Amino acid sequence: MFSQVTQDSLSVNYIYAPNHFNDNFSAEESWEIHKTAYIKQLKSKGLTDDEIKRSMLTYEKDKEEFIARVKEQHKLAAIVREKAAEQRALAEIIRKEADELRKEADSVRKNADEIRKQSDIVREQAAIQREKAEELRKQADNVRKNADEVRKQAEMVRKQAAIQRENADALRKQADIERAKADEQRKLADIRRAKAEEQRKKSQAWRNNAEDILIKNITLSNQPDNNKPISFKVASKTTLHIGIRAHISSGTTSIEIYNPKGVKEGEMSLNFKPKSGSNEENDRIEYTSGALDKTISRAEVGEWQIKVSSKKSEGTVAISVAQDIKSTMDE
């Protein structure tokens, strides 16, 4: 193994440090074993002590190479630890994403119709979760029955039954978790449905006490500069309800509301920023959306203006203006 054959035809130059050693020895112990065998081989070839010393100087260089390989293995272990840290960071990102999902519920309340659609989706997901939980519960029951049958067999088979029971408990816990998730999703759907109904009632009450004086839909084209003022008249002091919805897929757009005296009563700006790394040909169209709901009490009599200014924008702007049917208290 260590080239210690009496009539070995290998020269001294063919004796080298091994790539690895027995794991039962340290690197230094393994090196000393090989070093001893190497000296015996040199002596068996009839080399003098001085020749052996010169050969050992060359041989000792391999020791440094061996130690360098050990250090390289330590570096590889450090890389593995870094990857573990990256996995923990990924888990933290997932937790933050879950927090973002909870925040989305606040923005969903602004649109009753959208909330109802999302509530339907959530209810469907809850139903799917309940089905999964029920399926897992059935699997757990089946595994538990198998475990009871195996327990009746010999001692060795009894150990296998214990493993089956552990698996059944794990499945039952997973079923409980899935069932809890389904209940949570159902509660969230109920909350959203109640908020949507409340918003619908408020919208219906507002519509019953107001009349439209302007409904306008504007299509924005990709031009260097688009300025489109929209005018409407207020005959007497009243309460105005102005609603603006805008969606753009490029450029920038600003919308401003001015009273007859030229004073700005409200504004909204949109700036489209595509997601990094998106492919316009292969990906679906991206939008930047915004909404402005403005209620103006005792609005000035005269001509009001809504100015829509866009630069290289493509998209749509929907504008609605309504006034209360009932007169104000001071009239």
C-alpha distance (Angstrom), angle and dihedral (degrees) to the residues before:
residue distance angle dihedral
M1 . . .
F2 3.84 . .
S3 3.84 95.1 .
Q4 3.84 93.4 -101.9
V5 3.81 96.7 143.6
T6 3.79 111.5 136.5
Q7 3.80 95.2 -130.2
D8 3.82 94.4 34.2
S9 3.79 110.9 163.4
L10 3.83 93.5 -156.0
S11 3.77 116.5 108.8
V12 3.80 123.2 -134.9
N13 3.78 90.6 -98.9
Y14 3.82 90.9 66.5
I15 3.81 93.3 62.0
Y16 3.80 108.7 96.0
A17 3.82 140.8 161.0
P18 3.84 113.7 -85.7
N19 3.77 121.4 -111.4
H20 3.82 92.2 -126.0
F21 3.83 140.9 1.4
N22 3.76 138.7 -145.0
D23 3.81 108.6 -69.2
N24 3.84 89.2 -132.2
F25 3.84 90.6 71.6
S26 3.76 129.7 59.8
A27 3.79 118.6 -116.9
E28 3.82 90.9 -102.5
E29 3.85 93.2 48.8
S30 3.77 92.7 48.7
W31 3.79 89.7 48.3
E32 3.85 92.2 51.7
I33 3.85 91.2 50.3
H34 3.78 91.4 52.7
K35 3.81 91.4 42.9
T36 3.84 91.4 54.6
A37 3.82 91.3 50.0
Y38 3.80 90.0 48.4
I39 3.84 92.7 53.1
K40 3.84 90.6 49.2
Q41 3.77 90.3 52.7
L42 3.81 91.9 50.1
K43 3.80 90.4 50.5
S44 3.82 90.9 48.4
K45 3.84 87.7 58.1
G46 3.80 90.4 56.8
L47 3.80 99.3 -111.6
T48 3.81 118.5 162.8
D49 3.79 121.8 -118.5
D50 3.81 91.7 -102.7
E51 3.80 91.1 51.1
I52 3.78 90.2 48.7
K53 3.82 90.8 51.0
R54 3.82 91.3 51.4
S55 3.80 91.0 48.7
M56 3.78 90.5 49.2
L57 3.82 90.8 55.2
T58 3.79 88.7 59.1
Y59 3.79 91.9 42.0
E60 3.82 93.5 52.7
K61 3.81 89.3 62.9
D62 3.82 88.3 70.7
K63 3.80 88.8 60.3
E64 3.80 90.6 63.9
E65 3.81 89.7 50.1
F66 3.82 90.1 50.7
I67 3.83 92.0 51.0
A68 3.80 89.5 47.5
R69 3.80 89.2 56.1
V70 3.83 90.0 52.0
K71 3.81 89.5 52.5
E72 3.80 89.1 50.1
Q73 3.81 88.7 54.9
H74 3.81 88.8 52.8
K75 3.80 88.9 52.9
L76 3.81 89.6 51.9
A77 3.81 89.2 51.9
A78 3.81 89.4 51.9
I79 3.81 89.5 52.7
V80 3.81 89.5 53.3
R81 3.81 89.8 52.9
E82 3.80 90.0 49.8
K83 3.80 89.8 53.0
A84 3.81 89.1 51.9
A85 3.82 88.8 52.7
E86 3.81 89.2 51.0
Q87 3.80 89.3 53.8
R88 3.80 90.0 53.2
A89 3.81 89.6 49.1
L90 3.81 88.7 51.2
A91 3.81 89.6 53.2
E92 3.82 89.1 52.6
I93 3.83 90.1 51.2
I94 3.80 90.1 52.1
R95 3.83 89.7 51.4
K96 3.81 90.7 51.3
E97 3.79 90.2 49.2
A98 3.80 88.0 54.8
D99 3.83 88.5 53.8
E100 3.81 89.5 51.1
L101 3.80 89.9 53.6
R102 3.81 89.8 56.7
K103 3.81 90.3 51.3
E104 3.79 91.0 53.6
A105 3.81 89.2 67.8
D106 3.84 89.2 69.8
S107 3.81 93.7 56.6
V108 3.81 92.5 44.6
R109 3.83 90.1 64.4
K110 3.84 90.3 68.9
N111 3.80 93.1 72.2
A112 3.81 117.0 47.4
D113 3.79 96.4 -168.3
E114 3.78 92.5 49.6
I115 3.80 90.6 48.5
R116 3.80 91.2 54.2
K117 3.80 90.9 51.4
Q118 3.80 91.6 48.3
S119 3.81 90.1 47.1
D120 3.81 89.5 56.0
I121 3.79 89.9 50.7
V122 3.80 91.4 48.8
R123 3.81 91.0 49.5
E124 3.80 89.8 52.2
Q125 3.79 90.3 49.6
A126 3.80 90.0 48.7
A127 3.81 89.6 52.2
I128 3.80 89.8 50.8
Q129 3.81 90.3 49.3
R130 3.81 90.6 50.4
E131 3.81 90.5 50.5
K132 3.81 90.3 50.1
A133 3.80 90.9 48.2
E134 3.81 91.3 49.9
E135 3.80 91.0 48.4
L136 3.80 91.1 50.3
R137 3.81 90.0 48.6
K138 3.81 90.6 53.2
Q139 3.80 90.0 48.8
A140 3.80 90.1 50.5
D141 3.83 90.9 50.9
N142 3.81 91.1 50.1
V143 3.80 92.5 48.8
R144 3.83 90.7 48.5
K145 3.83 90.6 52.4
N146 3.80 90.5 50.3
A147 3.80 89.6 49.8
D148 3.85 91.1 53.5
E149 3.82 91.3 52.4
V150 3.80 93.8 47.1
R151 3.82 90.9 49.8
K152 3.86 88.8 65.7
Q153 3.81 91.4 62.9
A154 3.82 130.4 80.7
E155 3.83 125.2 -53.5
M156 3.78 93.9 -92.6
V157 3.80 90.6 49.7
R158 3.83 88.6 48.1
K159 3.81 89.1 63.2
Q160 3.79 89.8 54.0
A161 3.82 89.5 50.5
A162 3.82 89.6 54.1
I163 3.79 89.3 55.0
Q164 3.81 89.8 50.6
R165 3.82 90.4 51.8
E166 3.78 90.6 52.6
N167 3.78 89.7 51.7
A168 3.80 90.5 49.5
D169 3.82 91.3 51.8
A170 3.78 90.7 50.2
L171 3.81 90.9 50.8
R172 3.80 91.2 47.6
K173 3.81 91.0 51.9
Q174 3.79 89.6 49.4
A175 3.80 89.1 49.8
D176 3.82 90.1 52.4
I177 3.79 90.1 50.0
E178 3.81 92.1 49.7
R179 3.81 90.9 46.8
A180 3.82 90.5 50.7
K181 3.79 89.7 50.1
A182 3.80 90.5 50.6
D183 3.82 91.0 51.0
E184 3.81 90.5 49.1
Q185 3.80 91.4 50.1
R186 3.82 90.2 49.2
K187 3.81 91.6 51.2
L188 3.80 90.3 49.2
A189 3.80 90.2 50.5
D190 3.82 90.8 51.1
I191 3.82 91.5 50.1
R192 3.79 92.0 49.6
R193 3.79 91.9 46.5
A194 3.83 90.9 51.7
K195 3.81 91.4 49.1
A196 3.80 90.7 48.0
E197 3.79 90.8 51.4
E198 3.81 91.3 49.0
Q199 3.81 90.4 50.2
R200 3.80 90.6 47.9
K201 3.83 91.1 52.7
K202 3.80 91.3 49.8
S203 3.80 91.0 48.5
Q204 3.81 91.6 48.9
A205 3.81 91.5 49.4
W206 3.79 90.6 50.1
R207 3.82 92.3 49.1
N208 3.81 91.1 50.7
N209 3.83 91.5 56.4
A210 3.80 100.7 39.7
E211 3.80 139.6 60.7
D212 3.80 128.4 -149.3
I213 3.79 117.5 -113.0
L214 3.82 97.3 170.2
I215 3.81 135.2 22.4
K216 3.79 115.2 171.3
N217 3.81 134.3 168.0
I218 3.81 117.0 -165.9
T219 3.81 127.7 -167.2
L220 3.82 113.9 -150.7
S221 3.81 116.3 -145.9
N222 3.80 126.1 -157.2
Q223 3.81 96.9 -99.1
P224 3.83 129.2 141.4
D225 3.82 91.6 -111.0
N226 3.81 131.3 2.3
N227 3.83 120.0 -177.2
K228 3.78 115.1 176.3
P229 3.84 116.8 172.3
I230 3.82 115.3 -165.5
S231 3.82 119.6 -158.5
F232 3.79 132.9 -158.9
K233 3.79 132.3 170.2
V234 3.80 129.9 -126.3
A235 3.82 110.7 -155.7
S236 3.81 98.0 -169.3
K237 3.76 138.3 7.6
T238 3.75 108.7 -76.5
T239 3.79 142.5 135.2
L240 3.81 114.9 -78.2
H241 3.79 124.7 -153.6
I242 3.80 111.1 -160.6
G243 3.81 120.7 -173.8
I244 3.82 123.8 -176.2
R245 3.83 127.7 -179.0
A246 3.82 121.1 -177.7
H247 3.82 135.2 -179.7
I248 3.83 122.9 -177.8
S249 3.80 132.2 178.1
S250 3.83 97.4 -168.6
G251 3.80 143.6 14.6
T252 3.80 127.1 9.6
T253 3.80 131.9 -61.5
S254 3.81 132.1 -171.8
I255 3.82 127.5 -170.8
E256 3.84 122.0 -163.6
I257 3.81 132.5 -175.9
Y258 3.86 118.5 -147.1
N259 3.80 128.3 -173.9
P260 3.85 122.0 -140.5
K261 3.82 90.0 -88.2
G262 3.80 91.4 58.3
V263 3.83 93.7 -108.7
K264 3.80 115.2 142.9
E265 3.82 111.1 -118.6
G266 3.79 99.0 179.4
E267 3.81 144.7 -16.6
M268 3.79 143.7 -167.3
S269 3.83 130.3 -165.3
L270 3.83 130.0 -162.6
N271 3.81 125.6 -167.4
F272 3.81 116.8 -175.4
K273 3.81 114.5 -139.4
P274 3.82 114.8 177.1
K275 3.78 118.3 -140.8
S276 3.80 114.4 -96.4
G277 3.80 114.5 -99.0
S278 3.82 94.8 15.7
N279 3.80 119.9 146.5
E280 3.80 111.2 -139.8
E281 3.81 93.4 -157.2
N282 3.80 98.4 47.4
D283 3.82 103.7 28.8
R284 3.79 123.8 73.8
I285 3.81 117.0 -99.9
E286 3.80 114.6 -80.4
Y287 3.81 123.8 -143.2
T288 3.76 138.6 -165.1
S289 3.81 109.2 -148.0
G290 3.78 134.8 -169.4
A291 3.79 140.5 174.7
L292 3.80 134.0 -157.4
D293 3.82 123.2 -169.5
K294 3.81 113.4 -177.7
T295 3.81 128.4 179.1
I296 3.83 114.5 -167.3
S297 3.80 117.3 -169.5
R298 3.83 120.0 -151.0
A299 3.79 91.3 6.3
E300 3.82 116.4 -157.0
V301 3.81 117.3 -98.1
G302 3.80 114.8 -114.7
E303 3.80 140.3 48.7
W304 3.78 116.6 -20.3
Q305 3.80 124.5 -166.0
I306 3.78 135.3 -151.8
K307 3.80 109.8 -163.0
V308 3.81 118.7 -157.4
S309 3.82 112.9 -166.0
S310 3.80 120.9 -179.3
K311 3.79 136.2 173.1
K312 3.79 117.9 -156.8
S313 3.82 89.8 -27.0
E314 3.76 129.5 154.0
G315 3.78 119.3 -167.5
T316 3.79 144.6 70.1
V317 3.80 137.9 -73.6
A318 3.82 122.0 -160.4
I319 3.83 117.3 -163.5
S320 3.79 128.5 -173.9
V321 3.81 127.9 177.0
A322 3.81 123.6 -173.7
Q323 3.79 133.6 172.5
D324 3.77 130.9 -150.7
I325 3.77 114.2 -97.1
K326 3.80 92.9 -146.7
S327 3.82 118.7 75.1
T328 3.80 120.2 -112.5
M329 3.81 120.2 -100.7
D330 3.86 94.2 -106.5
E331 3.81 96.3 52.4
